[in-house]
């Protein structure tokens, strides 16, 4: 395991070239199917850190939005790494960040480069951190390094990693 905590080696592929335009961030994540009689969908947090580990901002948080659970925010502290790196300071629900928990399978998210955290992100090396925790289940954190170049000439830069239990394959693509 390397210093970024990647259980599976990260591979980087650069594909094509186009003219300069604002970049977006595409995240594809597999929530694995669990064989458990008492299965609960995972709470998931996605955020960006600088290469030195300093948090930049939260991209997305999936949790139980139903009122009968007090909007589910009481359980967000189970996403311990995210909670300590700034999640506890976030007022939820947050427009464009909060979302409902998701079922097992491939999940695809696209974050516009001119909105939210990405709008103020300077060019440089970063890490996308994804943390998942389930009631009566496990907890896992996967870190995927990526380079943010908001107006580069490369069409697509893709980085991959994978979890081993609560998270499956994870692909981060910077799209121009």
N, C-alpha and C positions, 0 to 999 in steps of 0.2 A: 504494500500500500504506500503510495507516495505522500508527499507533504500536504497535498490538497484533499486527501482522504478518498481518493478514487479507488474503489475495489476492483474495477475493471479499467484497463488502460483507455485513455482518451485518444481518439483518432481525429485528425483534422484533415478536411478535404476542401480544396478551393476549386470552384467550378465557374467557368465562363468569365466574361468581362462585359461591362456596359458602361455607359456614360455616368457621370456623377449624379447622384440623387440622394435624398434622405434615406437612411436605413431604418428597417423595422427588425424586430426580434421575434422569431418564430420558435416556439417550444413545443415539442412533441414528447409526450410522457405516457408510459404504459403503467396503469394501475393493475397489478396482477390479481388474478382470481385467487381467492383464499378458500381453502377447504376447512370451514369452521361452521358449526351449528349456529353459533351466535355471531354471525358476521355483521360488522358495522363498517360503513364506508369511511375511508380515512379522511381526517382533516389534513389539508396540505397547505403549506406556505412556500412561496417562491419569492426570492429576493436577490438583489445584486450586492456583491461586496467588491471592494477594490482588491487588487492582487495581494495587498498586505493584510487583508482580512477585515478592514474597516467597512461597516455596513453603509450602503449608498441609499437603498430604499426598497420597499416592498412592491412587487409586481402584482401578486395575486394571493388571496387567502381563501381557501374553500373550507366552509364549516357549516354547521346546522343552523340555517336561518329561521327555522320555525319558532314562533313565539312561545310555544309551550316549553321550550328549553331555554328561555331567556335569551333568545337569539344565538345560543350556542357559544357565546363568547367566553363563558366561564371555563370551558374546556380548552380554549386556545393556548393556555399555559402549558399544555401537554406537548405542544410544538416548542420544546424548551430552547433549542438553539435560536430559532426565529424570535421567540419571546424575549430572550435576553439581548438579542442584537437590535432591538428597536420595535418589535411587535407590540410590546406592552404600552408604548407611547402612541400607537396608532388608534385613532378614533374610528370605531366600527359601528355600523357598516360604512365602508368607505367607497364612494362612487368610483367605478372602474377598477376596483381592487377586490372587493368582497364578492364571493360567489358561493353557491351551494356545493355541498360535497358531491362527488361524482362516482358513478359506478365503475367497476372493473372494466378495463379495455383501454384502447388508445385514445388519448385526449390531445387535442391540438389547440394551441393558443397563439394568437398573433398580437404583439404589442407594437403599436405605432410609435415610430421614432420621434414624432413631434408631440407626444403626449406623456403625461405622468413623469415617472422617474427617468425615462429615456430622453425626454426633452432637455434635461439639464445634465446629461451624461457627457463628459468630455471624452475625446478619443483616448484610448488606452487599453490596458489589460485588466480584465475583470473576471469574476467568478459568479456564475448563476448557482445559487444554492436552493435545493428543493428538499423540504423536510415533510415527512408523512408520519402520522400517528393515528392509531386506531384504538377505540375502546375495546378492551379484552383482546388486544392484539399487540403488535410490536410498534417500534418507532425506528425510523431510518432517515439519514441525511445523505444526500448525494451532491457533490460539488463538481461543476463543469466549467473549466476555464474557457474564456472566449475573448476575442479582441473586438473592441467596439471602434469602428471607423465610420462615423456618421456620414461622410461624403467621400467614400473611397470608390475606386473604379472596379473593384471586384464585385461580381454579381451575387455570389453566395459563399459564405464561409460557414462550415458546419463542424460542430464538435459533438462527440458522443461519449456517453458513459452509461452505467447501469447500476441499479441497486441489486440487492440480493434477497430481499424479503418483502418489504412494504412498497417498494418502488421497483419497476422494471426498467426497460430501455428508456433512455432520455437523450433527446437530440436537441441541440441549441443551434439555430441557424440565424446568422445575421444576413438579412436580405436587403439588397440595394434596389 
